[in-house]
Amino acid sequence: MNEVPLILSVETATLGGSVCIARGAEALAVRLGDPQTSHSNSLLQDINNSLLEAGITLECITHFAAASGPGSFTGLRIGLATVKALAATLGRPAVGIPTLQAVAHAAGPSKATVALLPAGRGEVFAQLLAVSEEGVVTEADKAAHLSPLRLLEKYGSRRNLRWAGEGAHIHRELIRSYAKEAQIPFNGPENESTIEGWVLAPAETNLARHIAVLALHELERGDSFAPQSLRAIYVRPSDAELNSNVADRTNAN
């Protein structure tokens, strides 16, 4: 890239979500959404307020980025559709960043980070990732939809882990209890620099900031990102699809 990208990134995979405008790795403006308000009612206003805060117009944006999932089905559709429409209208590239990668990036460098987001019904979206000192995120396995107990069965044998994301904070006591039973040291956010044992990373609500940084990494590789190529990562079927499958099986019987 010859010029520093001016990136507008949005994260609507979680309740509230966030918007960020960044020039390269420098955040110029950040807006945190209201968890009580639908993204359909707030996203465009949050984008507009971010542009005003940064002192630029939408036409100045050179690249767009969005959380591509997993996360809220409705939220993902709203965010991706908005970014695709804006990028296509302006003729700009658009980058999709997996939400769990942004969660891991927000937790900082680590050889093994379990990124967790709530998936409804007490379950979680989970993935094991590594984050280099340069902020490069590498997948160690695929994103999965798990119950908390299945989650601990999957990763509980690892003696050194960083737990990150809203899902990790929701299930903090369960994770702590499992670590105690397995005789693994467990450290909260106040001791998140600890190297040995399990560490709970500090909570981070501004994922759009990290989506912008990861999008910059992708752009620096020189890849081309057409807006129409943006796709949501759902991991599990939607409730409507699950209900439809149940109805189909019932009718078949």
Secondary structure as a PSIPRED ss2 file (coil, helix, strand):
# PSIPRED VFORMAT (PSIPRED V4.0)

   1 M C   1.000  0.000  0.000
   2 N C   1.000  0.000  0.000
   3 E C   1.000  0.000  0.000
   4 V C   1.000  0.000  0.000
   5 P C   1.000  0.000  0.000
   6 L E   0.000  0.000  1.000
   7 I E   0.000  0.000  1.000
   8 L E   0.000  0.000  1.000
   9 S E   0.000  0.000  1.000
  10 V E   0.000  0.000  1.000
  11 E E   0.000  0.000  1.000
  12 T C   1.000  0.000  0.000
  13 A C   1.000  0.000  0.000
  14 T C   1.000  0.000  0.000
  15 L C   1.000  0.000  0.000
  16 G C   1.000  0.000  0.000
  17 G C   1.000  0.000  0.000
  18 S E   0.000  0.000  1.000
  19 V E   0.000  0.000  1.000
  20 C E   0.000  0.000  1.000
  21 I E   0.000  0.000  1.000
  22 A E   0.000  0.000  1.000
  23 R E   0.000  0.000  1.000
  24 G C   1.000  0.000  0.000
  25 A C   1.000  0.000  0.000
  26 E E   0.000  0.000  1.000
  27 A E   0.000  0.000  1.000
  28 L E   0.000  0.000  1.000
  29 A E   0.000  0.000  1.000
  30 V E   0.000  0.000  1.000
  31 R E   0.000  0.000  1.000
  32 L E   0.000  0.000  1.000
  33 G C   1.000  0.000  0.000
  34 D C   1.000  0.000  0.000
  35 P C   1.000  0.000  0.000
  36 Q C   1.000  0.000  0.000
  37 T C   1.000  0.000  0.000
  38 S C   1.000  0.000  0.000
  39 H H   0.000  1.000  0.000
  40 S H   0.000  1.000  0.000
  41 N H   0.000  1.000  0.000
  42 S H   0.000  1.000  0.000
  43 L H   0.000  1.000  0.000
  44 L H   0.000  1.000  0.000
  45 Q H   0.000  1.000  0.000
  46 D H   0.000  1.000  0.000
  47 I H   0.000  1.000  0.000
  48 N H   0.000  1.000  0.000
  49 N H   0.000  1.000  0.000
  50 S H   0.000  1.000  0.000
  51 L H   0.000  1.000  0.000
  52 L H   0.000  1.000  0.000
  53 E H   0.000  1.000  0.000
  54 A H   0.000  1.000  0.000
  55 G C   1.000  0.000  0.000
  56 I C   1.000  0.000  0.000
  57 T C   1.000  0.000  0.000
  58 L H   0.000  1.000  0.000
  59 E H   0.000  1.000  0.000
  60 C H   0.000  1.000  0.000
  61 I C   1.000  0.000  0.000
  62 T C   1.000  0.000  0.000
  63 H E   0.000  0.000  1.000
  64 F E   0.000  0.000  1.000
  65 A E   0.000  0.000  1.000
  66 A E   0.000  0.000  1.000
  67 A E   0.000  0.000  1.000
  68 S C   1.000  0.000  0.000
  69 G C   1.000  0.000  0.000
  70 P C   1.000  0.000  0.000
  71 G C   1.000  0.000  0.000
  72 S C   1.000  0.000  0.000
  73 F H   0.000  1.000  0.000
  74 T H   0.000  1.000  0.000
  75 G H   0.000  1.000  0.000
  76 L H   0.000  1.000  0.000
  77 R H   0.000  1.000  0.000
  78 I H   0.000  1.000  0.000
  79 G H   0.000  1.000  0.000
  80 L H   0.000  1.000  0.000
  81 A H   0.000  1.000  0.000
  82 T H   0.000  1.000  0.000
  83 V H   0.000  1.000  0.000
  84 K H   0.000  1.000  0.000
  85 A H   0.000  1.000  0.000
  86 L H   0.000  1.000  0.000
  87 A H   0.000  1.000  0.000
  88 A H   0.000  1.000  0.000
  89 T H   0.000  1.000  0.000
  90 L H   0.000  1.000  0.000
  91 G C   1.000  0.000  0.000
  92 R C   1.000  0.000  0.000
  93 P C   1.000  0.000  0.000
  94 A E   0.000  0.000  1.000
  95 V E   0.000  0.000  1.000
  96 G E   0.000  0.000  1.000
  97 I E   0.000  0.000  1.000
  98 P C   1.000  0.000  0.000
  99 T H   0.000  1.000  0.000
 100 L H   0.000  1.000  0.000
 101 Q H   0.000  1.000  0.000
 102 A H   0.000  1.000  0.000
 103 V H   0.000  1.000  0.000
 104 A H   0.000  1.000  0.000
 105 H H   0.000  1.000  0.000
 106 A H   0.000  1.000  0.000
 107 A C   1.000  0.000  0.000
 108 G C   1.000  0.000  0.000
 109 P C   1.000  0.000  0.000
 110 S E   0.000  0.000  1.000
 111 K E   0.000  0.000  1.000
 112 A E   0.000  0.000  1.000
 113 T E   0.000  0.000  1.000
 114 V E   0.000  0.000  1.000
 115 A E   0.000  0.000  1.000
 116 L E   0.000  0.000  1.000
 117 L E   0.000  0.000  1.000
 118 P E   0.000  0.000  1.000
 119 A E   0.000  0.000  1.000
 120 G E   0.000  0.000  1.000
 121 R C   1.000  0.000  0.000
 122 G C   1.000  0.000  0.000
 123 E E   0.000  0.000  1.000
 124 V E   0.000  0.000  1.000
 125 F E   0.000  0.000  1.000
 126 A E   0.000  0.000  1.000
 127 Q E   0.000  0.000  1.000
 128 L E   0.000  0.000  1.000
 129 L E   0.000  0.000  1.000
 130 A E   0.000  0.000  1.000
 131 V E   0.000  0.000  1.000
 132 S C   1.000  0.000  0.000
 133 E C   1.000  0.000  0.000
 134 E C   1.000  0.000  0.000
 135 G C   1.000  0.000  0.000
 136 V C   1.000  0.000  0.000
 137 V E   0.000  0.000  1.000
 138 T E   0.000  0.000  1.000
 139 E E   0.000  0.000  1.000
 140 A C   1.000  0.000  0.000
 141 D C   1.000  0.000  0.000
 142 K C   1.000  0.000  0.000
 143 A C   1.000  0.000  0.000
 144 A E   0.000  0.000  1.000
 145 H E   0.000  0.000  1.000
 146 L E   0.000  0.000  1.000
 147 S C   1.000  0.000  0.000
 148 P H   0.000  1.000  0.000
 149 L H   0.000  1.000  0.000
 150 R H   0.000  1.000  0.000
 151 L H   0.000  1.000  0.000
 152 L H   0.000  1.000  0.000
 153 E H   0.000  1.000  0.000
 154 K H   0.000  1.000  0.000
 155 Y H   0.000  1.000  0.000
 156 G C   1.000  0.000  0.000
 157 S C   1.000  0.000  0.000
 158 R C   1.000  0.000  0.000
 159 R C   1.000  0.000  0.000
 160 N C   1.000  0.000  0.000
 161 L E   0.000  0.000  1.000
 162 R E   0.000  0.000  1.000
 163 W E   0.000  0.000  1.000
 164 A E   0.000  0.000  1.000
 165 G C   1.000  0.000  0.000
 166 E H   0.000  1.000  0.000
 167 G H   0.000  1.000  0.000
 168 A H   0.000  1.000  0.000
 169 H H   0.000  1.000  0.000
 170 I H   0.000  1.000  0.000
 171 H C   1.000  0.000  0.000
 172 R H   0.000  1.000  0.000
 173 E H   0.000  1.000  0.000
 174 L H   0.000  1.000  0.000
 175 I H   0.000  1.000  0.000
 176 R H   0.000  1.000  0.000
 177 S H   0.000  1.000  0.000
 178 Y H   0.000  1.000  0.000
 179 A H   0.000  1.000  0.000
 180 K H   0.000  1.000  0.000
 181 E H   0.000  1.000  0.000
 182 A C   1.000  0.000  0.000
 183 Q C   1.000  0.000  0.000
 184 I C   1.000  0.000  0.000
 185 P C   1.000  0.000  0.000
 186 F E   0.000  0.000  1.000
 187 N E   0.000  0.000  1.000
 188 G C   1.000  0.000  0.000
 189 P H   0.000  1.000  0.000
 190 E H   0.000  1.000  0.000
 191 N H   0.000  1.000  0.000
 192 E C   1.000  0.000  0.000
 193 S C   1.000  0.000  0.000
 194 T C   1.000  0.000  0.000
 195 I C   1.000  0.000  0.000
 196 E C   1.000  0.000  0.000
 197 G C   1.000  0.000  0.000
 198 W E   0.000  0.000  1.000
 199 V E   0.000  0.000  1.000
 200 L E   0.000  0.000  1.000
 201 A C   1.000  0.000  0.000
 202 P C   1.000  0.000  0.000
 203 A C   1.000  0.000  0.000
 204 E C   1.000  0.000  0.000
 205 T C   1.000  0.000  0.000
 206 N C   1.000  0.000  0.000
 207 L H   0.000  1.000  0.000
 208 A H   0.000  1.000  0.000
 209 R H   0.000  1.000  0.000
 210 H H   0.000  1.000  0.000
 211 I H   0.000  1.000  0.000
 212 A H   0.000  1.000  0.000
 213 V H   0.000  1.000  0.000
 214 L H   0.000  1.000  0.000
 215 A H   0.000  1.000  0.000
 216 L H   0.000  1.000  0.000
 217 H H   0.000  1.000  0.000
 218 E H   0.000  1.000  0.000
 219 L H   0.000  1.000  0.000
 220 E H   0.000  1.000  0.000
 221 R C   1.000  0.000  0.000
 222 G C   1.000  0.000  0.000
 223 D C   1.000  0.000  0.000
 224 S C   1.000  0.000  0.000
 225 F C   1.000  0.000  0.000
 226 A C   1.000  0.000  0.000
 227 P H   0.000  1.000  0.000
 228 Q H   0.000  1.000  0.000
 229 S H   0.000  1.000  0.000
 230 L C   1.000  0.000  0.000
 231 R C   1.000  0.000  0.000
 232 A C   1.000  0.000  0.000
 233 I C   1.000  0.000  0.000
 234 Y C   1.000  0.000  0.000
 235 V C   1.000  0.000  0.000
 236 R C   1.000  0.000  0.000
 237 P C   1.000  0.000  0.000
 238 S C   1.000  0.000  0.000
 239 D H   0.000  1.000  0.000
 240 A H   0.000  1.000  0.000
 241 E H   0.000  1.000  0.000
 242 L H   0.000  1.000  0.000
 243 N H   0.000  1.000  0.000
 244 S H   0.000  1.000  0.000
 245 N H   0.000  1.000  0.000
 246 V H   0.000  1.000  0.000
 247 A H   0.000  1.000  0.000
 248 D H   0.000  1.000  0.000
 249 R H   0.000  1.000  0.000
 250 T H   0.000  1.000  0.000
 251 N H   0.000  1.000  0.000
 252 A H   0.000  1.000  0.000
 253 N C   1.000  0.000  0.000
